């Protein structure tokens, strides 16, 4: 019997991202810096939506768009270009779409955002959430009502967390892991919430709270434990030039879900997610940096190093026969007409 449920259910705040790259260092007051690179496009929760959709997953997104240029542009890109289902999303009259300027330099970036609290909460957008195979969720200090409903529907919850600006890192947040199938924090977050002093120790604690625990380690790769299968995996990061790391964690999460839905062994799931995240940092950040099957296939065909081909040899059987058309990366400027998004609008050198 065909399973017509969404593969991935998402909700969260969407941003219009303007990414500036090519800085030698961070800006200082009174200084003007000319950057060598720029890109724009949807960001925030759109990072997960595009990354998942580009791996062929049926992706349903519940978010709020402003009734302005930025909202219309992001909606057109997500719905018409990337094939994301927006039936759960709403357009809010008079509400400005949040805009973020990301200033990327080295392996880090600074973010400046203009925005307001959205007029519709996640719980209002979701209501009684539709049945879905998985949901990718940013866990917050205050539990969302829809999350328990989705878990009760049989949806497997893959959770992550963001930076705690108060740096309190309340362990109470981990109570929500009782609803989760998997938890994918980075090592700073994992150690802070578990009150441990190493990524490995944090992983040990988290593996007692959730069936699949993953700790990402940036340039050091990732480690994971799957208590269901009894597997442990540790994977090194790719050696790659970093243009902009914005959204790499979201690409990792969506890729891990895609591999998990395929029933892959843990080491393959982890290698695939590390690879996809590594490919994404080569392009301007935000949603449109996600590589999709096209980017993975192109990378695999280019590999001649026997060690790399050995480690990633499983891709020969995993990459679809038709990986799809080339993906669209972030344009330097948005299309002149935002009523539709055509292929010429995204031609360029990125």
C-alpha positions in Angstrom: 0.0 0.0 0.0 1.3 3.4 -0.9 2.2 5.7 2.0 0.9 9.1 1.0 1.8 10.9 4.2 4.4 13.7 4.1 7.9 12.4 4.6 8.8 15.4 6.6 6.6 17.8 8.6 8.1 21.2 9.5 7.1 24.4 11.3 9.1 27.5 12.4 10.0 31.0 11.6 11.1 31.9 8.0 13.5 34.6 7.2 14.6 36.4 4.0 18.4 36.0 4.1 21.0 38.3 2.6 24.4 36.7 2.9 27.7 38.6 2.5 30.9 36.6 2.2 34.6 37.1 1.4 35.5 39.2 4.5 38.9 39.0 6.0 37.5 39.6 9.5 34.6 40.9 11.4 33.5 44.5 10.8 34.3 47.2 13.4 32.4 50.4 14.2 33.1 53.2 11.8 34.6 50.8 9.2 33.3 50.1 5.7 34.2 46.7 4.2 33.6 45.7 0.6 32.8 42.0 0.3 33.7 39.6 -2.5 30.5 37.6 -2.5 26.7 38.0 -1.8 23.7 35.8 -2.1 20.0 36.0 -1.1 17.0 33.7 -0.6 14.8 32.1 2.0 16.3 31.1 5.4 15.3 30.0 8.8 13.0 27.0 8.7 13.3 27.1 4.9 16.8 25.7 5.3 15.3 22.4 6.5 12.5 22.4 4.0 14.7 22.9 0.9 17.3 20.4 2.1 14.7 17.7 2.6 12.8 18.4 -0.6 16.0 18.3 -2.7 16.5 14.7 -1.5 13.1 13.8 -2.9 11.3 13.8 0.4 7.6 15.0 0.4 8.0 18.0 2.6 5.1 19.9 4.3 5.9 23.3 5.9 3.8 25.4 8.2 5.2 28.9 8.5 4.1 32.6 8.2 4.9 34.8 5.2 4.6 38.6 5.3 2.5 40.3 2.6 5.6 42.0 1.3 8.2 41.5 -1.4 10.4 39.3 0.8 7.5 37.0 1.8 6.2 36.7 -1.8 9.7 35.9 -3.1 10.3 33.2 -0.4 6.9 31.6 -1.0 7.5 31.5 -4.8 10.9 29.9 -4.3 9.7 27.3 -1.8 6.5 26.3 -3.6 7.2 26.8 -7.3 11.0 26.1 -7.5 11.6 23.6 -4.7 8.2 21.8 -4.5 7.5 22.3 -0.8 3.9 21.9 0.3 2.8 25.2 1.8 -0.9 24.2 2.5 -0.3 24.6 6.3 1.3 28.0 5.9 -0.3 31.5 6.1 0.3 35.0 4.7 -0.1 37.7 7.4 -1.5 41.1 6.3 0.7 44.0 7.5 3.3 41.8 9.0 6.9 42.2 7.7 8.8 39.1 6.8 11.9 38.9 9.0 15.1 39.8 7.2 18.5 38.6 8.3 21.9 39.9 7.1 24.5 37.2 7.6 28.1 38.4 7.5 30.3 35.3 7.0 34.1 35.2 7.6 36.3 32.2 8.2 34.4 29.4 9.7 31.9 31.6 11.5 29.4 34.4 10.8 27.5 37.2 12.5 23.8 37.7 12.1 21.7 40.9 12.1 17.9 40.5 12.0 15.0 42.8 11.6 11.6 41.3 12.5 8.6 41.0 14.8 6.9 38.1 16.6 4.7 36.3 14.0 1.0 36.7 14.4 0.4 32.9 14.3 2.1 30.5 16.7 3.4 27.1 15.7 0.4 25.5 17.5 -2.1 27.6 15.6 -0.4 26.8 12.3 -0.3 23.1 13.0 -3.7 22.7 14.8 -4.2 18.9 14.8 -1.0 18.1 12.7 -1.4 15.8 9.8 0.1 12.3 10.0 3.6 12.3 8.7 6.5 9.9 8.6 8.9 12.3 10.4 9.0 15.8 11.8 12.2 17.9 12.1 11.8 20.1 15.2 13.8 22.9 16.9 13.1 22.1 20.6 12.5 25.2 22.7 12.3 25.8 26.4 8.5 25.9 26.2 7.1 22.7 24.8 4.9 23.1 21.7 1.5 21.4 22.0 1.5 20.1 18.4 4.6 18.1 19.1 2.9 15.7 21.5 0.0 15.4 19.0 2.3 14.5 16.2 4.2 11.9 18.2 0.8 10.4 19.2 0.0 10.2 15.4 3.0 7.9 15.0 5.3 10.7 13.5 8.9 10.1 14.4 10.3 13.3 15.9 13.9 14.3 15.0 14.8 17.2 17.4 17.6 19.7 17.6 18.2 22.9 19.6 19.6 26.3 19.1 21.9 28.6 21.0 20.6 29.6 24.4 21.2 33.4 24.6 20.7 33.4 28.4 23.2 30.5 28.5 21.2 28.8 31.2 20.9 25.5 29.2 18.1 24.2 31.3 18.2 20.4 31.6 14.4 20.6 31.7 14.4 20.9 27.9 15.7 17.4 27.7 12.4 16.2 29.1 11.0 16.7 25.6 13.3 13.9 24.3 10.6 11.5 25.6 8.7 12.4 22.5 11.7 12.1 20.1 13.0 9.3 18.0 16.3 11.2 17.5 18.2 14.2 18.9 20.9 16.0 16.9 22.6 18.8 18.8 26.1 20.2 18.2 28.8 19.4 20.8 28.5 22.8 22.5 24.8 22.4 23.0 25.1 18.7 23.9 27.7 19.3 26.6 25.9 22.4 28.0 22.5 20.6 28.4 24.0 17.4 29.8 26.5 19.2 32.1 29.3 17.1 30.7 32.8 18.1 29.5 33.2 16.2 26.3 31.2 15.3 23.2 31.5 11.6 23.9 30.3 12.0 27.5 27.4 14.1 26.3 26.5 11.4 23.7 26.5 8.8 26.5 24.0 10.8 28.5 21.8 11.6 25.6 21.7 7.9 24.4 19.9 7.1 27.7 17.2 9.6 26.9 16.4 9.1 23.2 16.7 6.1 20.8 19.0 7.8 18.3 21.5 10.3 19.7 23.8 12.3 17.4 26.4 15.0 18.3 27.8 17.1 15.5 31.3 18.4 15.9 31.9 20.9 13.1 35.3 20.3 11.6 35.7 17.1 13.7 32.7 15.4 12.1 30.0 13.7 14.1 29.4 10.8 16.5 26.2 8.9 17.1 24.5 6.0 18.9 21.5 4.0 17.7 20.0 2.1 20.7 17.5 0.4 18.4 20.1 -1.3 16.2 22.9 -1.3 18.8 25.2 0.7 16.4 27.8 3.3 17.2 29.4 5.5 14.6 32.1 8.1 14.4 32.7 10.0 11.1 35.3 12.6 10.2 34.4 15.8 8.5 35.3 16.5 4.8 38.3 18.6 4.0 36.5 21.4 2.2 36.8 25.2 1.7 34.2 27.0 3.7 32.5 29.9 2.0 29.6 30.2 4.5 28.5 27.8 7.2 25.0 29.3 7.6 22.4 26.5 7.6 24.9 23.6 7.5 23.4 22.1 10.6 20.0 22.1 9.0 21.3 20.4 5.9 22.9 17.8 8.2 19.6 17.1 10.0 17.5 16.8 6.8 20.1 14.5 5.2 20.2 12.3 8.3 16.4 12.0 8.1 16.6 11.1 4.4 19.1 8.4 5.0 17.2 7.1 8.0 13.9 6.8 6.0 15.9 4.7 3.6 16.9 2.3 6.4 20.6 2.8 6.0 23.2 1.6 8.6 24.2 4.3 11.1 27.7 4.8 9.7 26.2 5.5 6.2 23.5 7.8 7.7 26.2 9.8 9.5 28.7 9.9 6.5 25.9 11.0 4.2 24.8 13.8 6.6 28.4 15.0 7.1 28.9 15.0 3.3 25.8 17.0 2.6 26.6 19.5 5.2 30.1 19.8 3.9 28.9 20.4 0.4 26.5 23.1 1.6 29.2 25.3 3.1 30.8 25.7 -0.4 27.9 28.0 -1.4 26.2 31.1 0.0 24.3 30.1 3.1 20.6 29.7 3.7 18.2 27.3 2.1 19.6 27.3 -1.4 23.0 26.0 -0.4 21.6 22.5 0.1 23.2 20.1 -2.4 20.4 17.6 -3.0 20.9 14.4 -4.9 22.3 16.3 -7.8 25.1 17.8 -5.7 25.9 14.5 -4.0 26.0 12.7 -7.4 28.3 15.4 -8.9 30.7 15.2 -5.9 30.8 11.4 -6.1 31.6 11.3 -9.8 34.5 13.7 -9.2 36.2 11.6 -6.5 39.5 9.9 -7.4 41.0 9.5 -3.9 40.8 5.8 -3.1 40.3 6.4 0.6 37.4 8.7 0.0 35.9 6.3 -2.6 36.3 3.5 -0.1 34.6 5.4 2.8 31.7 6.6 0.6 31.4 3.6 -1.7 27.9 3.0 -0.4 26.8 6.0 -2.5 27.2 3.9 -5.7 24.1 2.0 -4.6 22.3 4.9 -2.9 22.3 7.7 -5.5 19.2 7.5 -7.7 19.7 6.7 -11.4 18.2 10.1 -12.1 19.6 12.6 -9.4 17.5 15.4 -10.9 18.4 18.7 -12.5 21.1 21.1 -11.2 20.0 22.8 -8.1 19.6 26.6 -7.9 22.0 28.3 -5.6 21.5 31.7 -4.0 21.3 34.5 -6.6 23.3 37.7 -6.0 20.1 39.7 -6.3 16.5 38.6 -6.4 14.6 38.3 -9.7 13.4 41.6 -11.2 9.8 40.2 -11.1 8.8 38.4 -8.0 5.5 37.1 -9.3 7.2 33.9 -10.5 10.6 32.3 -10.3 12.0 31.2 -13.6 15.3 29.5 -14.3 17.0 32.5 -15.8 16.6 34.3 -12.5 19.1 32.0 -10.9 21.7 31.8 -13.5 25.1 33.0 -12.4 28.5 32.0 -11.2 27.6 30.6 -7.7 
